[in-house]
């Protein structure tokens, strides 16, 4: 068995993979959808439609005019009801396009396979597709595929670890589309001229590993894919975090403040890779998302393929509703996800799960004083001091936050998970990061 590098810290939360063997069900019966003009890190898109306009599936409705932006397309056919400003799920105010679906899902005439012949046209096609990282980070993929000169990747890591509790959307991707995943890996290697690739999964997914290995064996018999291997990794959270995954497989840490291309690595989520292959064949941009729906308040759990922009309450109702009024709805997993402050939130491109908890399970214990036990330090995969960052964030100590590398925190939640004092460590550190961003913006404006 292959030996891998062990990253510092980590925890073993209960997996709760209740939906691992629930095949993906497509849901289409949504009367209206609401698509925000930003579903990526970076500047919002410029809205191209107005109330009364007819739209079709795959039609460009949001133009990306900045480098760190990704175009946005309609996920249904129908009529635009309104374009108005709303507060999105990440707290930003932006334009939102509300579309009344005609239920036909008619493709727009512009949807056709792109012409790709080299790296430049490949990256351009990925930009046109509106693709962002589908593991949850929402980083525009075309930017990730365009590292600075001299930092071109020598290794592609396909992240299928899916170490968050509850979530099984990527596992279903591997179970249902292993052929397109492997083809997608080979496509990325070809156009980006990367010598080799590793598909990485935690060892609690033996069925997916077996299917992917069978697909690789078919390619090898045909004389291809000799430079692609599968890594079965020990199950520990947060194996699937980008920087920890790189260290596990290469033994090389990403430097403080650095990015994967600084160590010659490109990391793509397994769903991202599969989408690339499908897009090159069909030309359909990113307009649908596979999500896991789970949690103690739900009548039915499972994996579902839904149009981007479908409202979370409508998705919940479509699969059977809830036993009770939810105590908390989380976009993403319980460790790294974000709790919703209201119900009228849309499914967005990088959303991989909705966790709906009962009031009992959602109850938050009160904070008490830190007892200096150092458990948070011991489990931090980035070797930080969460309790110190917590104090500095609450005091808005910018110098201290920078000195103790607050921006190296990957917000995995391991510190909060083990804290016996129930300190809101990740919440506090996120606030500290926001204070640092505000400070740097003010300094840059001087």
Kinemage of the C-alpha trace (Angstrom):
@kinemage 1
@onewidth
@group {chain A} dominant
@subgroup {mainchain}
@vectorlist {calphas} color= white
{ca unk a 1} P 0.000 0.000 0.000
{ca unk a 2} L 1.292 3.456 -0.876
{ca unk a 3} L 2.540 5.652 1.955
{ca unk a 4} L 1.432 9.253 2.135
{ca unk a 5} L 2.557 12.243 4.135
{ca unk a 6} L 0.537 12.992 7.266
{ca unk a 7} L -0.491 16.602 7.652
{ca unk a 8} L -0.519 18.236 11.057
{ca unk a 9} L -3.667 18.000 13.153
{ca unk a 10} L -7.034 17.038 11.745
{ca unk a 11} L -10.133 15.530 13.339
{ca unk a 12} L -12.512 12.604 12.853
{ca unk a 13} L -16.080 13.934 12.877
{ca unk a 14} L -18.887 11.458 12.380
{ca unk a 15} L -19.245 10.950 8.624
{ca unk a 16} L -23.044 10.865 8.385
{ca unk a 17} L -22.749 9.800 4.738
{ca unk a 18} L -26.417 8.895 4.693
{ca unk a 19} L -26.799 9.532 0.958
{ca unk a 20} L -23.740 7.710 -0.423
{ca unk a 21} L -25.858 5.171 -2.250
{ca unk a 22} L -28.718 7.443 -3.252
{ca unk a 23} L -28.515 7.808 -7.070
{ca unk a 24} L -28.804 11.364 -8.351
{ca unk a 25} L -32.351 12.455 -9.200
{ca unk a 26} L -32.955 15.302 -11.638
{ca unk a 27} L -35.412 17.969 -10.484
{ca unk a 28} L -36.957 20.359 -13.031
{ca unk a 29} L -40.347 21.452 -11.737
{ca unk a 30} L -39.533 24.965 -10.535
{ca unk a 31} L -41.860 27.837 -11.425
{ca unk a 32} L -39.309 30.581 -10.789
{ca unk a 33} L -35.582 30.786 -10.254
{ca unk a 34} L -33.367 33.621 -9.046
{ca unk a 35} L -29.845 33.907 -10.417
{ca unk a 36} L -27.436 36.305 -8.673
{ca unk a 37} L -24.954 38.145 -10.875
{ca unk a 38} L -22.037 36.870 -8.861
{ca unk a 39} L -21.391 33.225 -8.078
{ca unk a 40} L -17.630 33.508 -7.984
{ca unk a 41} L -14.766 35.177 -6.177
{ca unk a 42} L -14.284 38.533 -7.877
{ca unk a 43} L -16.274 41.345 -9.430
{ca unk a 44} L -19.981 40.745 -10.182
{ca unk a 45} L -21.140 40.300 -13.765
{ca unk a 46} L -22.953 42.957 -15.746
{ca unk a 47} L -26.578 41.955 -16.256
{ca unk a 48} L -27.540 41.624 -19.939
{ca unk a 49} L -31.296 41.105 -19.592
{ca unk a 50} L -34.287 43.080 -18.341
{ca unk a 51} L -37.828 42.356 -17.230
{ca unk a 52} L -39.930 40.931 -20.051
{ca unk a 53} L -37.032 39.404 -21.998
{ca unk a 54} L -37.365 35.803 -23.154
{ca unk a 55} L -34.425 33.561 -22.272
{ca unk a 56} L -33.348 29.989 -23.003
{ca unk a 57} L -31.114 27.432 -21.301
{ca unk a 58} L -27.449 28.303 -21.721
{ca unk a 59} L -28.095 31.894 -22.802
{ca unk a 60} L -25.567 34.433 -21.506
{ca unk a 61} L -27.317 36.736 -19.034
{ca unk a 62} L -24.321 38.037 -17.066
{ca unk a 63} L -21.167 39.325 -18.798
{ca unk a 64} L -17.841 38.874 -16.992
{ca unk a 65} L -15.963 42.110 -17.642
{ca unk a 66} L -13.163 41.583 -15.126
{ca unk a 67} L -10.408 38.951 -15.135
{ca unk a 68} L -11.499 37.472 -11.793
{ca unk a 69} L -15.090 36.884 -12.919
{ca unk a 70} L -17.016 34.085 -14.611
{ca unk a 71} L -19.930 34.537 -17.049
{ca unk a 72} L -23.443 33.605 -15.919
{ca unk a 73} L -26.056 31.827 -18.029
{ca unk a 74} L -29.746 31.076 -17.724
{ca unk a 75} L -30.522 27.624 -16.327
{ca unk a 76} L -34.135 27.566 -17.593
{ca unk a 77} L -36.145 28.816 -20.551
{ca unk a 78} L -38.868 31.351 -19.883
{ca unk a 79} L -39.390 35.061 -19.249
{ca unk a 80} L -37.435 37.444 -17.011
{ca unk a 81} L -39.824 38.635 -14.274
{ca unk a 82} L -37.507 41.175 -12.698
{ca unk a 83} L -33.944 42.368 -12.240
{ca unk a 84} L -33.381 43.846 -8.796
{ca unk a 85} L -30.776 44.202 -6.091
{ca unk a 86} L -30.802 41.730 -3.225
{ca unk a 87} L -28.459 40.542 -0.512
{ca unk a 88} L -26.896 37.293 -1.730
{ca unk a 89} L -25.954 34.258 0.378
{ca unk a 90} L -22.442 35.628 0.993
{ca unk a 91} L -23.782 38.923 2.338
{ca unk a 92} L -22.977 41.028 -0.715
{ca unk a 93} L -25.590 43.193 -2.390
{ca unk a 94} L -25.873 42.437 -6.080
{ca unk a 95} L -28.278 42.241 -8.968
{ca unk a 96} L -30.480 39.154 -9.094
{ca unk a 97} L -32.358 37.987 -12.186
{ca unk a 98} L -35.691 36.338 -11.470
{ca unk a 99} L -36.958 34.125 -14.292
{ca unk a 100} L -40.364 32.514 -14.676
{ca unk a 101} L -39.728 29.088 -16.183
{ca unk a 102} L -41.868 27.762 -19.020
{ca unk a 103} L -40.954 24.212 -17.997
{ca unk a 104} L -39.614 23.400 -21.469
{ca unk a 105} L -35.865 23.781 -20.834
{ca unk a 106} L -35.286 24.851 -24.433
{ca unk a 107} L -31.605 25.215 -25.310
{ca unk a 108} L -30.400 28.583 -26.576
{ca unk a 109} L -29.114 28.717 -30.159
{ca unk a 110} L -25.644 29.736 -28.928
{ca unk a 111} L -25.104 26.383 -27.180
{ca unk a 112} L -22.662 24.349 -29.244
{ca unk a 113} L -19.326 22.633 -28.588
{ca unk a 114} L -16.420 25.076 -28.518
{ca unk a 115} L -13.523 24.796 -30.958
{ca unk a 116} L -10.460 23.889 -28.906
{ca unk a 117} L -7.063 23.296 -30.492
{ca unk a 118} L -4.474 24.447 -27.946
{ca unk a 119} L -3.950 25.808 -24.419
{ca unk a 120} L -5.157 29.319 -25.282
{ca unk a 121} L -8.419 28.200 -26.875
{ca unk a 122} L -8.942 25.648 -24.084
{ca unk a 123} L -8.665 28.279 -21.341
{ca unk a 124} L -10.882 30.646 -23.354
{ca unk a 125} L -13.528 27.937 -23.671
{ca unk a 126} L -13.448 27.271 -19.943
{ca unk a 127} L -13.938 30.969 -19.290
{ca unk a 128} L -16.910 31.090 -21.664
{ca unk a 129} L -18.476 28.126 -19.846
{ca unk a 130} L -18.804 30.107 -16.624
{ca unk a 131} L -16.989 27.390 -14.683
{ca unk a 132} L -15.870 28.003 -11.117
{ca unk a 133} L -14.341 25.560 -8.670
{ca unk a 134} L -17.138 23.134 -7.819
{ca unk a 135} L -15.614 21.994 -4.549
{ca unk a 136} L -16.977 25.096 -2.821
{ca unk a 137} L -14.348 27.809 -3.279
{ca unk a 138} L -15.950 29.452 -6.367
{ca unk a 139} L -12.569 30.479 -7.779
{ca unk a 140} L -12.963 31.141 -11.536
{ca unk a 141} L -11.452 28.059 -13.174
{ca unk a 142} L -9.979 29.865 -16.188
{ca unk a 143} L -7.897 31.943 -13.758
{ca unk a 144} L -6.684 28.794 -12.025
{ca unk a 145} L -5.653 27.396 -15.418
{ca unk a 146} L -3.570 30.510 -16.141
{ca unk a 147} L -0.635 30.528 -13.689
{ca unk a 148} L 2.165 33.107 -13.971
{ca unk a 149} L 4.958 32.297 -16.463
{ca unk a 150} L 7.432 29.851 -14.995
{ca unk a 151} L 4.875 28.366 -12.592
{ca unk a 152} L 3.125 25.987 -14.970
{ca unk a 153} L 1.934 22.874 -13.083
{ca unk a 154} L 3.834 19.615 -13.252
{ca unk a 155} L 1.129 17.666 -11.418
{ca unk a 156} L -2.671 17.673 -11.628
{ca unk a 157} L -4.467 16.573 -8.468
{ca unk a 158} L -8.132 15.686 -8.933
{ca unk a 159} L -9.807 16.191 -5.577
{ca unk a 160} L -12.482 13.578 -4.892
{ca unk a 161} L -11.744 13.264 -1.167
{ca unk a 162} L -15.067 14.816 -0.069
{ca unk a 163} L -14.126 14.709 3.598
{ca unk a 164} L -16.990 16.903 4.881
{ca unk a 165} L -19.692 15.071 6.847
{ca unk a 166} L -23.018 14.454 5.082
{ca unk a 167} L -21.909 15.448 1.561
{ca unk a 168} L -21.848 12.738 -1.121
{ca unk a 169} L -22.337 14.720 -4.361
{ca unk a 170} L -18.772 14.082 -5.571
{ca unk a 171} L -18.993 10.421 -4.593
{ca unk a 172} L -22.093 10.097 -6.784
{ca unk a 173} L -20.191 11.851 -9.568
{ca unk a 174} L -17.546 9.119 -9.365
{ca unk a 175} L -20.123 6.333 -9.203
{ca unk a 176} L -22.247 7.630 -12.078
{ca unk a 177} L -19.703 9.167 -14.471
{ca unk a 178} L -16.255 7.537 -14.028
{ca unk a 179} L -15.724 7.541 -17.810
{ca unk a 180} L -16.221 11.295 -18.180
{ca unk a 181} L -14.033 11.938 -15.140
{ca unk a 182} L -11.095 10.012 -16.583
{ca unk a 183} L -11.640 11.552 -20.025
{ca unk a 184} L -11.713 14.971 -18.376
{ca unk a 185} L -8.430 14.298 -16.593
{ca unk a 186} L -6.763 13.329 -19.867
{ca unk a 187} L -8.193 16.411 -21.585
{ca unk a 188} L -6.763 18.750 -18.945
{ca unk a 189} L -3.360 17.016 -19.116
{ca unk a 190} L -3.362 17.341 -22.902
{ca unk a 191} L -4.195 21.020 -23.287
{ca unk a 192} L -2.207 22.241 -20.285
{ca unk a 193} L 0.767 19.979 -21.047
{ca unk a 194} L 0.883 18.542 -17.515
{ca unk a 195} L 3.015 15.367 -17.229
{ca unk a 196} L 0.918 13.419 -14.716
{ca unk a 197} L -2.225 13.330 -12.611
{ca unk a 198} L -3.436 11.794 -9.350
{ca unk a 199} L -7.117 11.200 -8.595
{ca unk a 200} L -7.343 11.398 -4.800
{ca unk a 201} L -10.118 9.842 -2.693
{ca unk a 202} L -10.423 8.993 0.980
{ca unk a 203} L -10.383 5.247 1.645
{ca unk a 204} L -13.998 5.286 2.870
{ca unk a 205} L -15.083 5.270 -0.793
{ca unk a 206} L -13.874 1.861 -2.057
{ca unk a 207} L -16.717 1.521 -4.579
{ca unk a 208} L -15.752 4.777 -6.320
{ca unk a 209} L -12.079 3.833 -6.274
{ca unk a 210} L -12.896 0.505 -7.918
{ca unk a 211} L -14.964 2.095 -10.709
{ca unk a 212} L -12.355 4.753 -11.472
{ca unk a 213} L -9.597 2.137 -11.486
{ca unk a 214} L -11.566 -0.020 -13.958
{ca unk a 215} L -11.961 3.012 -16.220
{ca unk a 216} L -8.237 3.746 -16.020
{ca unk a 217} L -7.449 0.117 -16.846
{ca unk a 218} L -9.556 0.391 -20.025
{ca unk a 219} L -7.544 3.407 -21.114
{ca unk a 220} L -4.243 1.705 -20.349
{ca unk a 221} L -5.201 -1.260 -22.483
{ca unk a 222} L -5.716 1.265 -25.270
{ca unk a 223} L -2.299 2.793 -24.607
{ca unk a 224} L -3.441 5.907 -22.746
{ca unk a 225} L -3.666 7.100 -19.125
{ca unk a 226} L -0.345 5.558 -18.064
{ca unk a 227} L 0.412 8.875 -16.365
{ca unk a 228} L -2.772 8.864 -14.228
{ca unk a 229} L -2.939 7.104 -10.854
{ca unk a 230} L -5.444 6.809 -8.020
{ca unk a 231} L -4.564 7.601 -4.411
{ca unk a 232} L -6.609 6.009 -1.630
{ca unk a 233} L -5.991 8.249 1.365
{ca unk a 234} L -6.614 7.705 5.092
{ca unk a 235} L -9.944 9.158 6.175
{ca unk a 236} L -9.342 12.257 8.269
{ca unk a 237} L -10.746 15.764 8.048
{ca unk a 238} L -9.697 18.033 6.276
{ca unk a 239} L -7.933 15.771 3.777
{ca unk a 240} L -9.897 17.408 0.956
{ca unk a 241} L -8.663 20.926 1.672
{ca unk a 242} L -6.434 22.019 -1.193
{ca unk a 243} L -3.263 22.732 0.772
{ca unk a 244} L -3.483 19.641 2.973
{ca unk a 245} L -4.130 17.447 -0.068
{ca unk a 246} L -1.052 18.817 -1.812
{ca unk a 247} L 1.088 18.078 1.246
{ca unk a 248} L -0.306 14.549 1.626
{ca unk a 249} L 0.537 13.644 -1.984
{ca unk a 250} L 3.782 15.562 -2.542
{ca unk a 251} L 5.269 16.228 0.881
{ca unk a 252} L 5.719 19.861 -0.133
{ca unk a 253} L 3.877 22.540 1.856
{ca unk a 254} L 2.340 25.475 0.021
{ca unk a 255} L 4.209 28.523 1.401
{ca unk a 256} L 2.447 31.013 3.650
{ca unk a 257} L 0.400 33.326 1.459
{ca unk a 258} L 1.168 31.142 -1.537
{ca unk a 259} L -0.923 29.223 -4.046
{ca unk a 260} L -0.662 25.673 -5.452
{ca unk a 261} L 1.124 26.888 -8.581
{ca unk a 262} L 3.962 28.031 -6.291
{ca unk a 263} L 4.767 24.332 -5.806
{ca unk a 264} L 3.971 23.260 -9.363
{ca unk a 265} L 0.543 21.772 -8.670
{ca unk a 266} L -2.943 22.314 -10.111
{ca unk a 267} L -5.843 21.061 -7.969
{ca unk a 268} L -9.274 20.620 -9.559
{ca unk a 269} L -12.380 19.194 -7.943
{ca unk a 270} L -13.598 15.952 -9.498
{ca unk a 271} L -16.900 17.565 -10.512
{ca unk a 272} L -14.957 20.399 -12.150
{ca unk a 273} L -13.005 17.898 -14.242
{ca unk a 274} L -16.120 16.025 -15.278
{ca unk a 275} L -17.875 19.265 -16.236
{ca unk a 276} L -14.946 20.263 -18.470
{ca unk a 277} L -15.268 17.061 -20.477
{ca unk a 278} L -19.032 17.359 -20.778
{ca unk a 279} L -18.848 21.031 -21.803
{ca unk a 280} L -16.340 20.360 -24.569
{ca unk a 281} L -18.722 17.732 -25.975
{ca unk a 282} L -22.003 19.653 -25.675
{ca unk a 283} L -21.206 23.343 -25.288
{ca unk a 284} L -23.712 23.641 -22.443
{ca unk a 285} L -22.307 26.087 -19.866
{ca unk a 286} L -22.552 25.645 -16.111
{ca unk a 287} L -26.297 25.893 -15.484
{ca unk a 288} L -27.040 22.890 -13.258
{ca unk a 289} L -25.578 21.560 -10.018
{ca unk a 290} L -25.537 18.213 -8.245
{ca unk a 291} L -26.193 18.733 -4.533
{ca unk a 292} L -26.614 16.558 -1.462
{ca unk a 293} L -29.735 17.304 0.566
{ca unk a 294} L -29.563 15.929 4.098
{ca unk a 295} L -30.275 16.736 7.711
{ca unk a 296} L -32.504 15.760 10.622
{ca unk a 297} L -35.377 18.102 9.690
{ca unk a 298} L -35.932 16.588 6.228
{ca unk a 299} L -38.529 14.010 5.313
{ca unk a 300} L -36.343 12.745 2.461
{ca unk a 301} L -32.597 12.943 1.861
{ca unk a 302} L -30.602 12.250 -1.290
{ca unk a 303} L -28.590 13.636 -4.171
{ca unk a 304} L -30.283 15.870 -6.694
{ca unk a 305} L -29.422 17.597 -9.968
{ca unk a 306} L -31.062 21.030 -9.942
{ca unk a 307} L -30.928 24.181 -12.074
{ca unk a 308} L -28.663 26.926 -10.759
{ca unk a 309} L -30.932 29.558 -9.245
{ca unk a 310} L -33.550 27.156 -7.853
{ca unk a 311} L -34.691 28.437 -4.470
{ca unk a 312} L -33.656 26.298 -1.498
{ca unk a 313} L -37.222 26.100 -0.040
{ca unk a 314} L -38.522 25.000 -3.450
{ca unk a 315} L -35.884 22.254 -3.653
{ca unk a 316} L -36.773 21.055 -0.162
{ca unk a 317} L -40.481 21.031 -0.993
{ca unk a 318} L -39.806 19.168 -4.253
{ca unk a 319} L -38.346 16.217 -2.354
{ca unk a 320} L -40.936 16.007 0.407
{ca unk a 321} L -40.486 18.972 2.746
{ca unk a 322} L -39.574 18.912 6.429
{ca unk a 323} L -40.825 17.314 9.623
{ca unk a 324} L -40.659 20.644 11.415
{ca unk a 325} L -39.582 24.239 10.959
{ca unk a 326} L -35.799 23.947 10.453
{ca unk a 327} L -33.562 25.202 13.220
{ca unk a 328} L -30.728 25.868 10.788
{ca unk a 329} L -30.078 25.583 7.057
{ca unk a 330} L -26.435 25.275 6.022
{ca unk a 331} L -25.123 25.848 2.521
{ca unk a 332} L -22.270 23.354 2.310
{ca unk a 333} L -21.149 20.954 5.025
{ca unk a 334} L -21.385 21.367 8.807
{ca unk a 335} L -17.639 21.980 9.177
{ca unk a 336} L -16.965 24.571 6.469
{ca unk a 337} L -20.423 25.574 5.279
{ca unk a 338} L -22.296 28.821 5.913
{ca unk a 339} L -25.556 29.035 7.851
{ca unk a 340} L -28.294 30.862 5.959
{ca unk a 341} L -29.841 33.898 7.652
{ca unk a 342} L -33.077 33.499 5.680
{ca unk a 343} L -34.845 30.978 3.460
{ca unk a 344} L -35.117 32.772 0.110
{ca unk a 345} L -31.615 31.837 -1.052
{ca unk a 346} L -30.773 30.288 -4.419
{ca unk a 347} L -28.693 27.250 -5.258
{ca unk a 348} L -25.490 28.687 -6.708
{ca unk a 349} L -22.733 27.247 -8.889
{ca unk a 350} L -20.358 26.119 -6.148
{ca unk a 351} L -23.067 24.866 -3.794
{ca unk a 352} L -22.536 21.134 -3.169
{ca unk a 353} L -24.927 20.529 -0.268
{ca unk a 354} L -27.839 21.862 1.733
{ca unk a 355} L -27.983 20.585 5.313
{ca unk a 356} L -31.342 21.149 7.043
{ca unk a 357} L -31.165 20.591 10.784
{ca unk a 358} L -33.912 20.296 13.377
{ca unk a 359} L -34.067 22.869 16.143
{ca unk a 360} L -32.637 20.337 18.575
{ca unk a 361} L -29.616 19.556 16.396
{ca unk a 362} L -29.126 23.213 15.494
{ca unk a 363} L -28.931 24.414 19.099
{ca unk a 364} L -25.662 26.276 19.715
{ca unk a 365} L -24.061 25.867 23.144
{ca unk a 366} L -22.999 29.103 24.847
{ca unk a 367} L -19.403 30.209 24.742
{ca unk a 368} L -17.356 30.028 27.926
{ca unk a 369} L -13.881 31.280 28.727
{ca unk a 370} L -10.901 29.701 26.966
{ca unk a 371} L -9.176 27.260 29.339
{ca unk a 372} L -5.866 27.299 27.413
{ca unk a 373} L -6.004 23.573 26.713
{ca unk a 374} L -4.356 23.998 23.269
{ca unk a 375} L -6.633 21.434 21.611
{ca unk a 376} L -7.334 23.931 18.831
{ca unk a 377} L -3.613 24.309 18.207
{ca unk a 378} L -3.082 20.547 18.130
{ca unk a 379} L -5.738 19.943 15.467
{ca unk a 380} L -5.003 22.916 13.200
{ca unk a 381} L -3.791 21.552 9.827
{ca unk a 382} L -2.099 24.879 9.033
{ca unk a 383} L -0.093 24.943 12.298
{ca unk a 384} L -1.734 28.168 13.450
{ca unk a 385} L -2.810 29.314 16.923
{ca unk a 386} L -6.599 29.658 16.658
{ca unk a 387} L -7.090 30.861 20.220
{ca unk a 388} L -4.629 33.722 19.670
{ca unk a 389} L -6.248 34.644 16.362
{ca unk a 390} L -9.647 34.559 18.100
{ca unk a 391} L -8.511 37.094 20.696
{ca unk a 392} L -6.900 39.357 18.119
{ca unk a 393} L -9.935 39.232 15.847
{ca unk a 394} L -12.261 40.229 18.683
{ca unk a 395} L -9.909 43.096 19.564
{ca unk a 396} L -9.511 44.075 15.881
{ca unk a 397} L -5.741 43.834 16.310
{ca unk a 398} L -4.688 44.056 12.661
{ca unk a 399} L -0.953 43.857 13.345
{ca unk a 400} L -1.414 40.767 15.480
{ca unk a 401} L -3.672 39.085 12.930
{ca unk a 402} L -1.063 39.611 10.228
{ca unk a 403} L 1.804 38.512 12.472
{ca unk a 404} L 0.015 35.257 13.257
{ca unk a 405} L -0.922 34.613 9.597
{ca unk a 406} L -4.699 34.876 9.830
{ca unk a 407} L -5.032 34.548 6.052
{ca unk a 408} L -3.402 31.102 6.155
{ca unk a 409} L -6.462 29.790 8.006
{ca unk a 410} L -8.480 27.553 5.667
{ca unk a 411} L -11.555 27.829 7.928
{ca unk a 412} L -11.880 24.066 8.202
{ca unk a 413} L -13.603 24.267 11.581
{ca unk a 414} L -11.402 21.679 13.293
{ca unk a 415} L -10.582 24.123 16.099
{ca unk a 416} L -14.225 24.905 16.830
{ca unk a 417} L -15.081 21.192 16.651
{ca unk a 418} L -12.710 20.223 19.484
{ca unk a 419} L -13.015 23.323 21.706
{ca unk a 420} L -14.350 22.294 25.148
{ca unk a 421} L -15.231 25.941 25.866
{ca unk a 422} L -17.378 26.035 22.692
{ca unk a 423} L -15.592 29.164 21.450
{ca unk a 424} L -16.812 30.456 18.087
{ca unk a 425} L -13.294 30.310 16.716
{ca unk a 426} L -13.914 30.081 12.957
{ca unk a 427} L -16.610 32.747 13.081
{ca unk a 428} L -14.213 35.031 14.915
{ca unk a 429} L -11.315 34.322 12.544
{ca unk a 430} L -13.535 35.025 9.518
{ca unk a 431} L -14.361 38.390 11.065
{ca unk a 432} L -10.644 38.984 11.580
{ca unk a 433} L -9.958 38.280 7.924
{ca unk a 434} L -12.648 40.772 6.958
{ca unk a 435} L -11.023 43.421 9.165
{ca unk a 436} L -7.673 42.771 7.481
{ca unk a 437} L -9.250 43.136 4.030
{ca unk a 438} L -10.855 46.439 5.031
{ca unk a 439} L -7.556 47.678 6.443
{ca unk a 440} L -5.605 46.749 3.322
{ca unk a 441} L -8.219 48.388 1.085
{ca unk a 442} L -7.962 51.612 3.039
{ca unk a 443} L -4.163 51.531 2.882
{ca unk a 444} L -4.248 50.947 -0.865
{ca unk a 445} L -6.626 53.899 -1.337
{ca unk a 446} L -4.304 56.356 0.398
